[in-house]
Amino acid sequence: MAINIINSDDEKNSKAKLEKYYAENFIPAEKKPYATVLRKSVGPYMALEGAKPGTVAYMQDAASQIATLGLGFNPMSFFGTAHFLESWANVSHTHSFQELRSSFAQFLARALDWKNVFFRIGHSGAEANEMALGECFRNRRNKRARHVLAFEGSFHGRMMVTLSATWNKVKREPFEWPGFTTVYCPSPDLPDEVMHQPIPKDWRHKWETSPNLNWTPTPEWSTDLQVAREVQSLEKVREHLLSEEIFAVIIEPMQCEGGDRYLSDRFITALLLMARSCGIPVILDEVQTGFHLGREFFWHRQLKLQDHLGNAIVPSYVVCAKKAQVGLVISNMPLDMTCEEFQVASFIRGTIHAQMLGQSQKAICELEKDARALLLPLISKYSAFIHRPRCNGMAFAFDVKTEEFFNKFIDVRFPHGLLYYNAGTHTMRFRLNLSYGKEDLQFLFNELDKICGELFLQATPVLPKQVKRDVKAVDALYHWHEFLLELKLDFLLGKEINVTDTWNKGVSLITLPDGHKLTLLGHHNFKRFANAIDTLEKNVYEPDRRAPVAVFEMTAKDAKGIAIVISKSDDNENKIAAMTFASPLKNYPLVRGVRRDPYFSDPDSYYAVDTTVAQEFQGTGLGRSLKYALTLAAILKKAKRINGRNRHLIAKSMWSINLSLGGYELDYIREDSPDFADSRDVTYYTMPTQWTLPPIHLCSALTSPLGVGDLTPEFMKKNLHNMVNKVCLSNFVSESFLENFKFLISLAPPFLQHAYSSSGQAECVDKIAKSLWYNTKKNIKNITFDGHFFGYGSFFARSLGQFHTPYFPVSSLPHPTDDNWEQVLQLVEMEIAQGNIMAVWLEPIRQRFMDAVPATFLKQLRELCSKANVPLVYNETTSSFFRYSDEHFFAANNPEICPDALMTYGGGQIGAVWMRQDLYVSKPLMLISTWDGDELSLATYTEAIRRVLNKKHEFQEIKRIFNAILLNTLNECRVKDLHLALGYGHFKGTIPTSLQHLFSKICVQEDDEIVQTRYLVCPNFDSMLQFIRTVGSFADDTGANDATH
């Protein structure tokens, strides 16, 4: 079918809606003039609101949301994210999530060919880079080293230090602090994409010994111009490394934002060897190149990185984001795991992405081949104007020869129904994805040809109207998953299920081939289909892969077995188009991998014996529908999971189906298949079919504001498209995102309603700091208080939190209490009197200790800051939800203590910043990050807020009851320093083991130097209700552990 391409009327409609939000600097006027409709997006085409209500038009996203979408929009496998209850509730302490995390570590080890892999999850690429740089700074040999070494043309993010390490002066210089600058060396980029370059004799050994005295490069190296450029850069690197001022080197193996600038393996080899000899860690920033942008899963794995003995040389850290859907720091050494904060759904989606991309190298190389075949003729046709084609994997680029056309090439993209970006000073860059077919590529290059004709030859514009794309398959996916997710939620909440009606509803979602019907097999009818089953096996599989008919018979006749066939009766003979079989694991002890399955002894854990589709029906979606029907049958039989085996690469399509239902790798069995196929490895997977309530946690509100009990089918259906698709909110937003964000911002005092969105706490902090600097450019010293927390993902946030050695200048004063607040206020006054203070930062309630700052102190501090004209900044992550005061959602709503800037973290990948207008940066694109938050996280956070506001009286009453019951429970234990108020608090002491897991805890150093455990209390609404309902089960437990060390 044909879909409509966007036009100017569509743009006007969306632009008018955006203007409402730009009024009075509510948000910066920086979004693209279109509103997304992700539910209708398909493949490489992003659906946008049309000019008429209820209509959509499409744009081909040839940037793949800046390399975030490796599979396109609404890929089948991504629906699996929604089948993890952990994704909806943002909980990571379940057994299933820990299994998934462990399997992802094993995947990374295979992709990197490392024996040991450690990784830390963050919110974004910039945050991941700042965490990796933080590792380098914390572990630096020379404690005087305070500078990062980066390369001209680099881009590493928009947080304080990563922005300093970003070469683009327009982005960097407005926020650069004196004394905290980055050292830059030239980047000797190649003229094309040929990264494998001849390596001169003794090159590796020479650079390994470069720290030696009287070292000089080999003179013969200067005879080759490219080698000479690399040597010149490396000599400057050497000079800086030996200066003892550098604590880390950070480099992109291909500079993306700098203009798709390729670097040779010769250069990176020398850099790694030299840095290793100097004891300086190297970070490979693969934020955009990682996860198979190129021909290998990690870009640097395309390079021949070896020392002079032939041993592999590896970077100290590899950083990923984009297609990882989260920020990732990866190392072969243990990492600092303090305060790990992330969105569970995005991490799960990233693992699915990795699994699918990891099996798609052949498809990626074919895509490159097809793109190159169209790119080179385009360059040849307009060679007077464009040149330097580069193509590798899913990335291609070319340069515009003159500056005149650099921005014009961008100006005409939307009328031609395309999204792509410029980079560097001359480059047009493109990021493809695996949803591209030949027709999609042809559309892209046809429009690029027209654009070139318009710009260079003054041809009359001919704009596209439609393009062929089937959107029905996407609708079918949504219908199936909405149905299955609602069923899982109904079972979880104990609703009564009519099995027959539910089964029939599921079957109605299957489009059967003409003349075919779906049949459940069992004792009564298996014999009629036995010959047809045997025939299908013989027609589809080679002898070694066929299962005996006896296995199918045993499965069908098992009391718990599931056997489904889609068949057609012809001349009294059944012909099977597709079939699927499963029964409990214990029935298949001889299948490789089954006996070591941790669920082998569970009678409600099933093994998927076979899902087979006749050759003439392969590629029609019948196999997917059949596997979905099998899953439905398993749910109705109350099976806990379906486990099985997928042949690596060969069964990629079936693996995608299993992933789409929440499957994940339990085991990876190498060389399992006894044949001569290219891949003989097998993925042994598990696919949970029932949701289980996560353990109650009474300190979950900050990361999981919406509890499982708050979920409804309507909320899940409304937000399924946000669960499946992650887009760059810095560029494109939906109307629902804008509505939810406006609702959130409206909760603060009106004069603070000038806002930014962010992906986490550290990004909030950095945006506030950058805004303050941009509007003053005079003060860099900050004041905070002991134990106050502002995130862990950036140097600035860690400096405020006094983690390790602060990088930025911060005075941390004693935490104000009822006993000392007057003395602390005097200390603040003394600090301010010394001058050069950027801001005073605090939490009205401390996240890591769950205790409040006295209101009297806040009132006096507000007056002091106003008098001294020093901005006051609150992190209200904990003090929101009426925790600081029954009267106010935020502490800031009290006019006597209202700050000048406010931030909060809503769990997952959403944070928000409110600023006074005179401190706000309204200029477009100054404070953006690529993701700028996450639409699912915002929807979840605002849903939790609305639930509380709509039931405010009930919420306050539940808090009162919760406090009373918890106090009563704890009074039976040996506890001390017990403080509970307004649904949060803390205590110390000895409590039963059955209670210990309910709370978060932190070790506190007391005056007597005894380290004690402080238990923290901060439940969400649903957790309080769960605790009230189940408190008796905890009181019955008599075991106890001493929490004092």
N, C-alpha and C positions, 0 to 999 in steps of 0.2 A: 504494500500500500504506500501511498505518497503522504509525506508529512510536510507541513508548511514551514518555510524558512522565514525568519524574523524580517520585519520591515520597519519603516520609520514610524508608522502608527503604533506598533507594539511598543516601541521605545518611548513615545510620548506618554502613553498610558502609565507605564511603570515609573517614568521619570516624575510624573505628577504626584504619584504616591510617595516617592522618596522625598520630594520637596517638603512634605509635611514633617518629616523627621529631621530635616536639615534646619528647619525654622528654629531660630533662637539658639543655634549651636547645640542642639540636643545631641547630635553625633556629627563628626566631620563629614563634609559633603564629598565623599570619596568612592562611593560604591558605583559599579557599572549600572547604567540606566535600564536594568531589566530585573524583574522579580522571578526567582526560580520556582519551578514546579517539579520537584525531584521525583515525585510519584509517577510522572509521565515521561521522564527522561529515559533514553534507550541508547545503548552502545556508546558511540562517540558524540551523540547528540543530546545537548542539554535543553530540556523543555523550559520555556519561559512564558509568563503570562502574556496572552494576546491582547489585542486592542479591544475586543469585545469580551464581556464577562463570561467566564467559563471556558474560553478558548485558549489554546496554547500554540506557540510557534517555536521553532527549533533553531539552535545555533550549533555548528560543529565545533566542539572544544578540541582544537588541535594543539592545545597546551596540556590537555588532560589534567585540568586544574593544577597547573604547574607541577606535573609529574606525581600528583597524588593518586591518580586513578589509573592503575596499571591494567585493569580489566574493563574500563569504561563505566558507564552509569548502570546501576541496577543489575550487576552480574549475578547469576544464580547463586554462586557459592557464598556471596556476602550475606544472603538471607540467614545463613547459619549463625551469624552473630546474634540474631534475635532469639535463637533457640537456647541460649544460655540465660538462665534467670539472673545470673550474675551481671549480665549486660544491662538489664533493666534496673536493677537495684544498686549497681556499682559496688558490689562486694567482691573482695578478692581473697577472703579467708576460708573459702570452701575447698573441699578435696578435689573437685573437678577442676577448679581453676588452677590449683597447684599442679595437678597432672598436666594440664595444658601448658603451663609455664615451663615445666620440666621438659616436655616434648619439644618446645620451641628452642630451648637451649641445645638440644640434640640436633635439631635442624640447622641451627647456626654453626655448630661444630662441623657438620658435614659440608655446609656451604663454604666455610672458611678453611676447611682441612686443618683445624686446630684440635688438639687433644682436649684442652680445657677451655670452656667458654663461660664467662661471667657477663651478665648484662644488668643494666639499671634502666628503668622506664621513667620517662618524663613526659612533659606536655607538648613539646615542640622541638624543632631542629635547633633553634637558637638556645633553648634551655639545655638540650643535650650537649651542645658544644660548650656551654658555660659549665656544665657538670664535669665534662671531660677535662676542661681547662682547670677546673677546681681540683680535680684529682692531681693534676700536674703541679699545681701551686702548693697543695698540701704536702706532697711528697718530694718537693724539689730538694736537690742536694745543697744548693747554695741558697741560704735563707735571705740573702740580699737581692736575689733575682726577682724582679717585679714586672717584667715585660714579656709580651707574646711576640713571636716572630711569625709574620704572615707574608703573603705575596701580592704584588701589584695585580689588580684585576680580581681579587678575592671577594667573596661574600660569605659571611658566616653567621648572619643573623642580626637582629635589631635590639638585643639586650645590651647592657652597658659595655661589657668587654668584647662581646662578639661584634658589636657595631664598631667599636674601636679597631677591630681586626678586619673590617670591611673597607675595601679600597675606595669605593665610590665616595668622593668628597661631598657631593650634594647630600647624600644620606648620612655621612659620618660627621662632618665638621660642625653642624649645628649643635651636636650633643657631646662633643669631645671635651673632656676635662684635662686641664694642664696636669702633667705628671702621670697621667694614666693612658698614655698613647701607645700604639703598637709600632714595632719596628718592621719596616717593609723591605723586601728584596725583590728584584725583577723576576717576572715569571716568563721563562723562555718558551712560550707556546709555539707549537708546530704550525706550519702553513696548511696542513690538512689533518686527517684523522689517523694517519699511520703512526701508531704509538710505539711499535716495535722498531727500534732504531739500532744500527750497528754499534756495538760497544767496543771501544778501543782496548787494545792490550793493556793489562794491568789497571784498568779503570777502577774495578771494584777494590782491589788491594790499595790503590793509591788513596782513595777516599776513606777507607777504613783507617789509614794512618795519618789522616789530615790534621789531627791535633798535635802532631810532632813538631818540635822546633825546626826551624829552617825548611819547613815544608813548602814546596812550590809545585804548581801543576806541570804536567808534561808539555814541553813546548810544541810538540807535533799536534796537540789537540787544537791549536788555533787555526790550523789549515782548513778545517771545516767550519763554515759560518754558524750552523746550528749548534755544533759542539762548543764552539767558542762562546756563544750566548749562554749556554748552560753552565760552562765553566765560570764565566763572569758572575752569574747569579750565585753559584755555589761558593765562590770565593767570598762574596759578601756575606753569605750565610755563615761561613766559617769564621769570619771576622767577628760577627755578632755572637756566635756561640761561645767563642773563646773569651768574650768580654765579661762573662759571668753575670750578665744582666738578663738573660733569657731563661724562663722557666718552662716554655713549651713552644713547639713549632706546630702550626696548624696549616694544612694545605688540602685543597680539593684535587683529586686526581684528574678531574676535568672541570675547569672553571665554567660554571653554568651561567650565573648572573653576569659574569664578566664577559660573556660572549661566546660560549661554547669553545673555550680555548683548551686544546688538547696538549697534554704533557707527555714526554717520552718516558718509557720505562728506564731508559738510561739515566735520565735526570733524577727520577724518584728513587731509583736504586742508590745513587750516590748520596742523595739527601738522607735516606734512612741510615745508610752505613756511617756517614759522618756524624749524624745526631746520636746514633748509638754509641759511637766511640767517645763522644763528648758527654755522654750521660744525660742527654736532653730528650724527653719523650716527644714523639711525633703523633699528632692526631690526624687521621685521614677523615676529612669531612665528606662523608658520602650521603649527606642529607638528601640530595637530589639524585645522585648517581646510583645509590644503593638500591637493592631490591629490583635488580635486573633492568635498569634503564639501558645498560649496554648488553653485550653478548654474554656476559657472566653475571651471576647474581650480585656479586660485589664488583664494582668497576675495576678496582685494583687487582682483582684476580685475573684480569686480562693481561696484566703486566708480568714480565719475567723478573721477579724480584728475588735475587739470590746474592749471597756473598761470594767471595773469591773461591770458597771451597765447594760451592754448589748447594749450600744449605739455604732454605727459604728464609727470607727476612720479612718480618711482619711488623706492622705499626704497633705502637703502644696502645692506641685506642682507635676504634672505628665508630663513627657516629652516623646514625641514620634517622630519617623522619619520613616525610612525604608518604610514599607507599607503605611505610611501616605504620602509618596512621597515628603514631605516637613518636615521642623522641626516644631514641635508644643510644645508650653508651655501651659499647661492646669491647671486652678486653680478654686477654688470656691470663690476667691477674685478678685477684679478688678486688671488688669495688666497695667504696663507701656506700652503704645502703641506708644511711640516715634519712628519715622522713621521706620515703619514696611516696610520690603522689601522682596518680594518673587516672585516666578513664578506662575502666575495664572493657567496655564495648569497643573502644578504638583499638585497644591492644588485641582483643580477640579478632577483630576484623583484619588487623595487621598480620596476625599469624595465618589467617586464611589466605590473605594476599600472598604471603611468602610461600605457602604450600602450592598454590596454583602457579605462581610465577616460576617456582623452582622446578616445575615439570614442563615449562614452556620454552626452553631454550631454542628448540628447533623452530617453533612458531615465531619466536622473536627474530631469529635470523632470517626467516622467510619474509617477515614484515620489512626488515631492513632492505632485503634484496628488492622487494617490490617498490619501496619508497625511493631507493637509489635509481631504479629504472625510470622513474618519473622526474626525479630531481635533476639529474644530469642534463636531459634535454631542455629543461626549463632554464638552467644556467647557460647552456649553449645558445639558446634562442635570444636571451637578453644579456649576453656577455659584456656588452658595453656598459651595463648598469649594475649587474650583480655578479659575484664571483665567490670563490673559496667554498665550494660545497663540502660539508662534513656530514657523515652519516655513520652511526654506530648503534646497533640495537634499535631501540625505540626513540632515539634522538636524531634529529637532523637539523641542519642550520645552513644558512648562507649569509654572505655579507653584502650590504648595499655600498656601492663604491663612493657615493657622495653623501654628505651630511644633509643635503637638501631633501632627499627622499627618505631619510631615516624615520622621521616622525610621520611623514605622509603615508608610509606603508602601514602604520598602525591606525591612522585615521580612517582608512577605507575598509578595515577588516569586518566590522559589524554589518555594513550594507551588503557584504558578500557572504554573510552567514557564517563567519569564521571567528574563532578566538585563537590568537597567538600573541606572543610578546616579543618586544625587542630586548636586546641585552648588550652590555658593553657600549661601544660607540657606533658600531656599524652592523650589528648582527640581528637577523631575524631568526628566532629559534622556535622549534616545534617539538612537542612531546606526544608521540603516538601511544596507543595502548592496544591490547589484544582483542578489543572488540572491533577494530578496523577490518573491514573486508575490502576487496578490490574496488568495489563501487564507491566506498567511502573515501578511499585514497584518490580515486579518479575525480571525485567531487572536489576534494581539497586542492589538487593540482590544477584542475580546470579553473577554479576561482583564483588561484595564485597567478595563473597565466593571464586571466582577465585583468587582475590588479596591475600586473606588470605592463600590460598593454595600455591601461588608463594612465598610469603614472609616467611611463617612459615614452610612449608613442602617441599620447593624447587620443587614444581610442575612445569611442563612445561607451559609457558604462552600460553593461548588460548584467543586471542583477538577478540572482537565482530566485525562483518562486517556490519550488518544491524539490524534494529528494525522496528516493524510495527507501523506506525502512518499515519493518513489521513491528508494531508496538503491541500487538495482541499477546505475544509471548510474555511480555512484562506484566500485563494485566493478569494473565493466568498464574504467574508466580505469586503475585500479591494475593490473589484469591486463595490459593492453596495455603500460603503461610499464615495469612490472617486466620484462616479456619483452624489450622493445627495449633497455633499459639493460643487462641481462645480456648481450645479444648484442653491444652496443658494447664492453663490458668484455672479452668473450671475444676479439673481434678485436684489441683493444689489446694483450692479453697473449699473442697469438699462438696461441690455442687452435684446434684443428681444428674446422671447422664443416661439418656435413652440410647442404648448401644445400636439398635437397629436403625433408628432415624439418623444417628450420627454417621454410621457406615454408609448409608444410602446417600447422604449429603456429600460425603467425600467422593464416592464413586461418580456422582454427577459432575464432578470437576474434571473427570477424565474424558478427553475426546477420543473415542474409540474408532478404529478404522471401520469402514463400511462393512456391515455384515458380521462384525465381531461382537463378542460379549465377554464380560468378566465373570470368572467362576472361582469360588473358593473350593479347594480340594480337601478331601478327607477320606475316611474309611469307605464311605458310600459311593464314591465316584472316581477314586484314583485310577483304578484299573482301566477305565475308559480313555484315560489320557496318557497312559504309560508309554505306548509306542510313539506318540507325538512328542513327548518329552525327550525320548531317546533320539528321535530324528532331529529335533532342534539342536541338541547337544552336538551331534555329528556334523550338522551343517555349519555351525558357528565356530567350534573349537577343534584344535588339533588333538590327537589322541591323548597326549600327556595331560591335557587340561580338562578332559571330560570327567564328569562325576557319574558313577554308576546309577542306574535307575533305582537300585535298592536304597540308595541314600535319599533320593527324593521321596520314595515311598515311606521310608521310616519318618521323614520329616512331616509329611502330610498327615500321617496317621498318629503322630504324637499328640497327646491330649492338649499340649500347649502349642503345638505347631501351627505355622501359618504357611499356606501354600496358595498362591494366586496365579491363575493363567488368564491370558487374553487370547481367545481362540475363535476359530470359524469352522463350523461344521460343513463339510463338503463331501457329498456322496457317502454319508454315514462315517466319514473319517474326520477326526479332529485335526486341524492344523493350527499350531500354536504360533501366535505372533510375538508373544513375550510371556515370561514367567518369572516368578520370584518365590523363594523358599527360605524359611527361617524357623528355628526351634531352639530350646535351651542349649547352652554351650556344652553341657555334660554329654550330649549325644555325639560329639565329634572329637573325641580325645586323640585321634590319630592325625588330625589336621595340624600342620606345622604352625606353632605359635599358640595354639589353643590351651594346652596344658599349663603354659606359663602365664596365661591371662590371669590377672589378679581377681577376676570375677568368675573364674571357671566353676567354682562350687555353688554359685548363686543360681537357684532354679529359675529365677526371673530375669536372668541375663541371657540373651539370645545370640545365636551365631547366624549370620546371613550366609546361607549355603551357596546361593546362586541368584543372580538377576541377569537374565539373558533375553536379548531382543533379536528376532530374526533379521537377517541382513537387509531385506527389502524394507524394513521398518526402522532401521537405525538412522538416527538423525532427525526423527520426527517428534521427539519428546516423549515417546511411549515409555522408554526406560525410566525417565524421571518420574512420570506419573505413576508407574508401577511401584517404584521405590517409595514414593510418597504414600501410596495405598498400603504398602507393607508397614510403613511407620504408623499409619493410622490404625491398622489392625493390632499392632503391638501395643499402642497406647490403650486401646479398648480392652486388650487382654491384661492390662496393668503390668506389662513387661517393663523392667527398669531401663533396659538399654538393648541395642542391637550392635554386636561387634562383628568384625569381618576382616577380610584381607583384600587389599587393592594392589595389583601389579603396578609398580612404579613406571611412569611414562605410558605404558601400554594401556592401562585402565584409567587414564587421566579424566575422561568424561564421567565415568562412574565415581571417581574420587571427588569431582566437583559436585555431584549430586549428594554424596555423603556429607561433604562439608556444608552444603546448603541446609542440612537437617541438624546441624550442630555436632557433626562428627569431628573427631580429632585423633591424632596419632598417639597410640599407646606404645608401640614398638616399631622399630625399623629393622627388618631382617635382610641382611646383605646376602647376595648370591643364593637366594632361596629357591629360585626356579631352575630346575635341571634341564636347561635348553641352551640354545646358542643365540637368543635374542640379544639386542643391544643392551637392554636393561633386564636384569634378573632379580632385582631387589623387590621387596614387598613391604608395603605399609600395613601394619596391623592396627586397626582403628577401633574406637568405641564411639557409639552414638547414643547418648542418653535419651530416653523417650518419656521420662517422667521428671517433673520438677520437684525438688525437695526444698522445704523451707531452710534457708541458711540458719545457722545457729544465732540465737538472739545476741545482739551486741549492744551494750548500753553506753557506748561512746562512738556511735556511728553517724551522728547527725551531720558532721562537717563534710564528710566524703560521700555519704549516702542520705541526702535529705529526704528522698522519697522511698518509703519502705515497701516491701513486697505486698503487705496488706493494702497499700494505697493503689496498687495497679488495677486497672480496669481494661476490659477488651477495647473500649472506646479510646483510651489513652494509647494503648499499644497500636491500634490501627491507625490512629492519627499521626503517630510518630515512627511507624515502621520504615518509611522512606528515609528518615534521618538516621535510623539504625543502620541502614544498608549503604548510604552514600555519605561521604565526607567531602565537603567543598570548602573553598577558600573564602571565608566570610569577609576578608578584606576587600574582595572584589564583587562577590555575588551573594545576595541574601534573599530569603523568601519573605513574603508579607507576614507570615506567622512569626518568623524570627524578629522582625521589627516590632510587631505587636507585643511579643513577650519581653523584648528588651525594654521597650517603652514602659511597660507595666513595672518591670524591675526598677528602672531608674526613677519612676514616679514615687517610689517608697521613701526616697530621701527628701530632705528639705528642698523647696523649689530653687533656691539660689545655688544649690550644688548640682542641679540637673543638667550638667554638661559632661558627657560620658564617653568612655571607651570600653569596648569589650576586650577580653583577653582569654588566654588558655589556662591560666593558673595564677597562684598567688605571686610567684616571683615576677611574672610578666606584669602583673598589676603594679608591683613595687617599682619596677624599672620604668614603666610608663609615667608614673607619678614623678619620679626623680627627673626624668627627661623633660617633662613639662615644666617643673620648677626651674630647672637649669635653663631651658629655652627662654623663659620669661624673666630671668634675673641675670644669669651668667656671671655670678660673682661669688657664690658661696658653695662649698662642697662638703663642709663638715656637718654631720647630723647627730642628733641626740636621740637616744632610745633608752630602754630600761631592761634590766636583767630578765632573761627568760621570755621576752616578747618575741613573737615569731611572725615572719613575713614570707615564708616559703624557704625553699632550699635550692631552687633551681638556677640561681644567678649569684654572681659575686656580690652584688649589692644587697640582695636579700640575705645572703649568708653573713655579710658584714653587719647588717642590722641585728641579726640574730646572734651575733658573737660566736659563730661556729669557727673553730680552729683560729688561725691568725687572720683577723679582718684585713681585707684587701683595700677597702675604702675607709676614709677617716670617720670613725663613729665613736662618740662618747656614750658609754653604757652606764647608766646610773642605777642605783638600787630600785628594785620593784616597789612602787608605792603601796603601803598597807595602811590600815587604820592606825597603826602605832607609829609609823615613820613618815607619813606623807608630808608633814610640814618641813621636815629636814630635807626630804627629797626635792621639794619645791624650791627651797633655797639653793640647792645644788644646780637645779635647772636655771635659776636666775643668774647664778654665777657663770655658768657656761655661756648663756646668751650674752652676758655682759662682755665677754671676751670677743664677741663678734664672729663673723664668717659662718653663721649657722644657716644651713639650707632649710631645715625643717626639724620639728619634733615628732617622732613616730611612736605610736603605742597601740596596744590592744586593750580596749575596755575590759575584756575578759581574756586571759591568756589561754591560747589553745593547748599548750604543752603542760599546763599546770591546773587549768580550770579554776582559776581564782580571779576575782574582780579587782579593778582599780577603784578606790573609794570615789564616790560621786563628788565629794567636797574637793578632793584633789583635782579632778577634771575641771570643775568650775573655776578653781583658782588658776589652773594651768591655762585654761582658755583666756582668762583675763590677762595673764602674763604674756602669752603669745600675741594677743591682739595689741597690747601696749608696745611690744618690741617689734611688731610687724614681722614675726616669724611664723610661717605656716605650720599648722597643727594637722597631723595626718593620723587617721584611725584605720586600723585593720579590724573590721567588724565581722570577720568570719564566724567567731564564736558569739559575739554579743548581739547578733541578729536574732530573729524569731522570738522577740520579747524576753530574751534571757537576762539582759542587763536591767530591764524595767518592764513591769507588767503593762505599762502605759504606751511604750514606744517599741515599734518593730526594730529599729536601730537605736543605739544610744544617741546617735547624732540627731535624732528627731527631737531631743530635748534642747531647746534654744540656748539654755545656759551653758551647755558643754559642746555645742556643735562645732565640728572641725572645719578646716578649709579644704580638705580633701579626704575622701573616704574610699575604701576598697573592701571587697568581700569576695570570697571564694565559694562557689556553689556546688563543689564536687565535680568529678569528671574533668572535663576540659573547658570549664567556664569560670571566668572571673569578671568582675566589673569594677570600674573606677568612676568616681564622681569628683568633679573639680569645681571650684569657684571659677567664674568666667574669666577673671583677670589672670588666673593661673593656667587656664586651659589653652591647648594648642588646637585651633580649629582649622588651620591650614591643611588641606588634603594631603594624605599619604605620608605625613611626617611621623605619626605614631603607630602606623600599621605594623602588624606581623602577618605572615602569609595566611595562617588559619584564623587568627583573631577570635578564638573560641570555638565552640562546637554547638550546632543547633540542637542536637539531642540533649546535651547537658543543660542547655538553657531551658529547654522545654521541661525537663525533669525538675530542675530547680524551681522554676516558676509554678509548676504544678504543686510542688510541696508547699510553696508560700501561699498559693490560693487556697489550698486545703486548710491551712491554719487560719487564714483570714476569714474564710467562710464559716469556720467552726471555732471562732475565737473563744467563745465562752466555754465550749466543750474542751478545747485545747488547754485552757487555763485550769479547768477542773481536773483534767487528766494529769496535768503536771502536779497539782496538789496531791492527788491520790497516789501518784507514782512516788513522790517524795516521801509521803507518809509510810507507804509499804516498804520502800527501800530502807528508810531509817529504822523501821521496826525490824527488818531482816538483819541489818548490820548491827543493831544494838544487841543481838544475840551472839555477836562475834567479838573477838578481841581487836577492836579498832580504836584509833585515836585520830585527833585532828580531823574530825568528820565535819564537812561543810557541804550542805546541800541546799540549794535555793533556786527556784524558778526553772527546774528541770536540768540543772547542771551542778557539778561540784567535784569534790575529791575527798579522799581519806587515806589513811595508812593503817597497817596492822596485819593481823593474821585472819584469813577468811577461808572457808571450805573450798576445796578444789572445784566443786560444782559451781561456785560463784566466781572464781578467779577469771575464767574465760569470758565472763560477761563484760569485763572492763579493759580499757587500754591502761597502760601503766608506764611510769617513767621513774628512773632511779634518781633520787634527790640526795645531795650531799648536805648533811645537817651540820650545825655549828660544832658538834662534838666529833665531827669527822666520820660518823657512822652513815653509811649509804643505806637509805631506806627506799622501799617501793611506794610510790604514790599512785593509788588507783584513781582513774579519771572517769567521770560520769558526764555524758552529754548525748543522750539518746534522741533519735528522731521520734516523731509522733507515733508511728507504727510500732517502734520498739518498746515504747512505754506501754502501749496497749497490750502487746504480746507479754511483756513482763508481768503486768497486772493479772493477766489470765493464767499464767503458768507459774507464779511465784511459789506455789506449794511444792512443786517438784524439786526446786532448789533447796527449800528448807529441810527436806527429808534427808539430804545428803549429810553424812556426819564426818566425811574425810576433811582434813585441813592441812595446809602447808604454811609454814612460817614465812611470811613475806619480808621479814627483816634479814638483811645480810650483814 
